[in-house]
Amino acid sequence: MRNLVHKLRLFEVSLLFFCCFPLVIDLKIKALIAILFGLLQVFLIFFQPYKSKSKGVLLPFIMVLPFLYLLVTLLYSSNVDQGIKSYERYSIILIIPWVFYANRSYFNGATLKKVFAFFAVVISILVVYAVSTMIFAGTFHEMLNSKAGYYIVRTKFESVTGLHPTYFSIYAGIAIVGLVHFVINTTKRKYHFPVFVLLSILTVGLLVASSKMLIFSTVLSVIFVVRKYLKQRKYLIISGFSILIIAVLLISLKPTRQRLTEFYSAITTKSVDHNNPDGMRKIIYSSSVDAVINNFWVGSGLGDEQNELNKIYSIKGYDFAVEKEYNTHNQYLHFTLVGGIIGLFLFVLLLLTHLVIAKISNNDLYKAVLIIFTLSFCTENILNRQDGIFVFAFFTALLPYASWKSIEGQVFVNGKFLKQKLTGVQRFAGEIINQFDKNKIQHKIIRPNQKNAIWLILWEQVLLPFYLLVCGRPVLVNLCNIAPVVYPANIVIIHDLAFLENKNWYSKPFQLWYNYAIPRVALKALRIGSVSNFTKNELLGHFDIPSYKVKVLYNGIPTFKSSLDIDEPIVKGNYALSVGSINKRKNQETLIRAFLENKDLPVKLVLAGSIDEKLFGDSDLTEKINTAENIEFIESPGDSELINLYKNADLTFYIPFYEGFGLPVLESFYFKKPTVVSNIEVFNELYSDFAVFADPNDVTDIADKCRETFNNRHSIIETMNDQEGSITNRFSYKKTALELYKLIKPLTF
């Protein structure tokens, strides 16, 4: 049966079948289409081609949540019967997100193209039928000879199609942007002419329907879709020319010209013309706002919203509005009136969730359709009729799950490091991304838009996991120790556990945060990368983590230097260079004391790094550095400065009390500079072949090793040259990136 289902392409057939609903006028037949579609989707659940890697029910839950909340409002509605009758319309919007979620493995890019193309053909057929009927009925001739030509055309159009012009315009707008997106993304010229014909037909239909907001939103969506396919100047010229043509058409055609005239009259006069729809909207919106204020927190309840509006109309003397029972004509106001601020929040959350998925999946068609919906909601209660609910439920469920398919298999990277100060941890992240690019490993960096430290934590711990959970819960690669604590699909690189070694090395807020976050991240992570065996053993010792979850992924020989040339030396004379963040753990204080107490050393000390006293606690290191005669400090050097400093140094120091890897040691090796390092476990693991070891607590030993290394620097350099092949092979960012990808791949494909 499974093979037969796939051979007949029943999933695609069911989608195309549903796209035929605009051709049906009878509401009972439309309801039958919805029921048959739902039953077929349930049937298809049992014959899926494979088990989808995309997971998480947060998206379908958010998609139905605003409408479930409307059901809750019936508890305090005084007109429950009317509320239940209204709620029956939402049944399909509660079903489609779940059946599409269950059938998400069926979706692919080709399915989306077929659906939009078929929908465009369906709407074009409807336009041809409606316009030809109106021509033969003499509607357009009657329009030209009547002052109410606009109303004659719209009324006839609605009677022929069975659709309110606003709803038809939504259909036409979606069809147009779908065709435009298709034609600019296809290389097959054979499709250009039929697409042009369909676009022409749909444009005629859009102009005949004469819905101002939908014409505007469609034009805006089309401009948005084509923006990145044209050079800026060409794009601006074409966009401006298109807008000019549309403006001329709007002014030239009688129905649209009449609509524009009425709109201008409505906004420039204080009186209300009952025959001017735009004038009526002024009293509708002002009355709706008053009704919302009266029911701000929890709303009126579903079924009572029209009674609340009618009360305001009566108070203001708008008896004709009471008689016509004008609704809010704004979907946002409707949700606020019915469900209060909570109802509005849930509805806006739904729209923002769609925007997040469209942005992360880089789906311009999705974004364009959202533009049409969000703008049309400003002028109509689109979801108060079955025609609006059908199209909204269908396309806002179709597009996100198709986007999930495009996301499947991608490597997602936590991009917080791009907004942080550059230290060894951030440099590791940058090098891995560089290797992903070079080795054509598909990845997507999700990055915050601000640098504020508090904001970065909120972004990483709240917004980032939300983004990912509504995008199918893809695997997230976190390259800099921390990951979203609540997110269940993390791969995290942990560089060290220094915060557990000595609480005095860090500020109290930092210590509290890392003590809370790191254990939880480590325990929940799918896989952990550690930058040394030392760090791996620390992880296994401190946390109850199975050994198979932790993979050693070394730092590599830095690559950022190869493309930059050396300039005039920044520092004159002989000097020893120490690179790294200036803080207690890095132990620059002992190094400074060694140089202060041994003025006869053959070199002066140059410290290069950043001092973050706010993060690492109060320190008087700055004062000691500034007052020393044989010590220079270069704060936060860029790549070119760092290259200059390394190339002109006689030797380097890196003597921290505790370290997870010690990237500056590899940087020194790259430049073939003799290196004095701390005699600690991790450095004995990594650098015993070429480094000189010193006691990080012994000022005398540090000074002695400085003299010894300076005097023997040439023989040490020869040893480093002999070791270059093995060291370069052992410490390679390419090797590390590929090993990391091996961890990721089984979890994403």
C-alpha angles and dihedrals in degrees: 000000000000091000091048092050091053094042091054090043090224093173092058090042090054091052093049090046090056091049088066093070094099088064091060119084101179111088092211091057090048089053089050090053089052092049094048090047092051093048092049091050090052089050091051092055089077095053105047117155094232143343109277119234089212111096143169132088094220093099099053089042092054089046093058098031098091090052094045087053090054086058089054090054089065086076091074100027115115091206101054095157092057090043093054090047090052092046093056087074091065097059094101093047088056094049107041098062091055099045091046089049090051090048097041093123089068093063124100139150093265091055091055092050092050093049094050093044093049091046089052090052091049093051091044090054088051091051093048091049094046097044094044090049090050092048093052090045090054093240096141092047089051089049093056091053098046134075088217093054094133092056092046092054096044094045093050091044091053093047092050098045099032087228131112106242091243093058092044088051091054089052092047093046093052091047092050096050089045091055094044091050090049097049095049091049098048126084093196109103092194089078095054098082098046089046090051090051092049092046090052092051093047092048090054090051091049092051093046091052087051098199104163099203093046092049089050095046092047092051090047091049093050091049089049093051096050097040100097096042093066132058112256097254093044090045092053092047094049093043092049092046091049092050090049092052092048091048091052090049092048091051095041099049113078099222094051093040090054090049092052091048091052091048092052091047092050095053096043101047130064097208121087119239109203089205094054112082092199091051089051091053090064092063092039093055096042090049092045091053090052090049090049092051090053090053100029105138107040103002131230095287126249110297096028099069095092092048089053091050093046090054090057092045089053094048090051092046097247096140092158088059090053090049092050092040093222111199125213094278087212123087094209092053090046094056090046093049093048100037105018123223090328091057091050092047093053092047093048089046088056092053093045090050090056090049091052092052092046091050097046093045090044090228109162093182089057091049092048092052089049089053090055094049098042093049095043088053087063093066106027143035090240093174094054092083132056091237091059095042092051096054095040095047093046102046098036088055096039096052101050095048091047086051090051087058092055090049095051111108095017120127109235117204128199101236099194089112090069089069096045133088112274111257130146092281093054090044089055089053092049092049092051092050089049090054092047087057094046093048094044094241105164110237140154123211114212106204135186121236100224138054100213108126096224091046091050091055092048091046093050097043101038115016099035096054090044090053091051098042092056090046096061100278099275120187112275120210113211112191101181112060099267129079134172102289096213096044113105100203107060131144106191135187110215111196100186145335096231092139088067094047098061125359091199092068093074140041117266096250091050091047093049093048096049092044088055100039109036098057091048094045092048094049095047099040118113089219135358128211118205122192095222141015086249091060091044091055090047090054093048090047098049100036136042095246124145112242094236090065093063121074124183110234112178126210113249140229103282116257101189093088103060097080098049128085128221119250132190109316113271091209120044124218132012116330145163114227126216115187123191146081109305106241143118097269093054087057099220087147092069090044091052090050090051090057095041092052095043108051091165095069112129093236138040122234123251116192117199121185146070130292114215103177091168091060101035099038133252114327136172092203092110092060093047092050094048095050098047117102097206097041129082127188125207110187121219099339118204123231095271092049092047091052090050092050094048096046094052098042121106094210140344137231129211111165110156121162090230134014141167096208117333107228095189088067091061090045089055090049090053089058092041094241118155108247133209111203138176117274093240132134099257094051091049087054095049112025110027091115097068114002129098112230127220136176105257091210097049116084092188094051091049091051092047092050089050091057093042094049093046092051093046097037096117095054090045090053090052089054090050091051090052090051096045097100096050094041093048091049093048097046107044127143089204090056091046093048092051092047089050090050089053087058092048101043100069089050097051108036 
